[in-house]
Amino acid sequence: DAGITQSPRHKVTETGTPVTLRCHQTENHRYMYWYRQDPGHGLRLIHYSYGVKDTDKGEVSDGYSVSRSKTEDFLLTLESATSSQTSVYFCAISELAGETQYFGPGTRLLVL
Amino acid sequence: SQQGEEDPQALSIQEGENATMNCSYKTSINNLQWYRQNSGRGLVHLILIRSNEREKHSGRLRVTLDTSKKSSSLLITASRAADTASYFCATARGTNAGKSTFGDGTTLTVKP
């Protein structure tokens, strides 16, 4: 398995609070991604990074921000959590743009 | 909107039978990838087929790509109960190759 960890694995929070999810890789891959997956659906891209301090928005970026200060870490922040952000969040990495992605185990987030 | 759409949404077969699922997309692509997701887990990459390839094999998996019809199919031969999972296609396009787009998936159930 590719060395990708996500923390926390489970999180319960209240509406209006900020939440930060962490993705850590040991593969030294350039590209890192944050997706959300809702029941019965595929993955939707939130943000991705193509290098340290280089990030771009995905299709569902509103309400989310990201930061990547080191190659190995990619942080996803929900600035003010809402119930619509209850979801499973997956981090992924890839060596090249648009090529094989390796996924972390996911973080289950519940916003009450 | 999703670039890739899988069909059927759900498929139930007996062990030993073949399973075929399809993916359609809307715009030109660099490559198309298939992933598997077991319940509650992250996605696992199965196979990548490039836009200049028509067919690719990996073990019991056979993927075809028809760029004129903007469609791909994944065939799993001699299915096993362990193949029970959701299967997703993902497409990577041109200058936005970093933004792979996933479909909503096909849920495959293989009955022993």
Interface residues (C-beta under 8 A of the other chain):
Chain A: Y31 Y33 Y35 G40 H41 G42 L43 R44 L45 Y48 Y50 D56 G58 E59 F90 A92 A97 G98 E99 T100 Q101 Y102 F103 G104 P105 G106
Chain B: Q2 G4 N30 N31 Q33 Y35 G40 R41 G42 L43 V44 H45 L48 F88 A90 A92 R93 A97 G98 K99 S100 T101 F102 G103 D104 G105
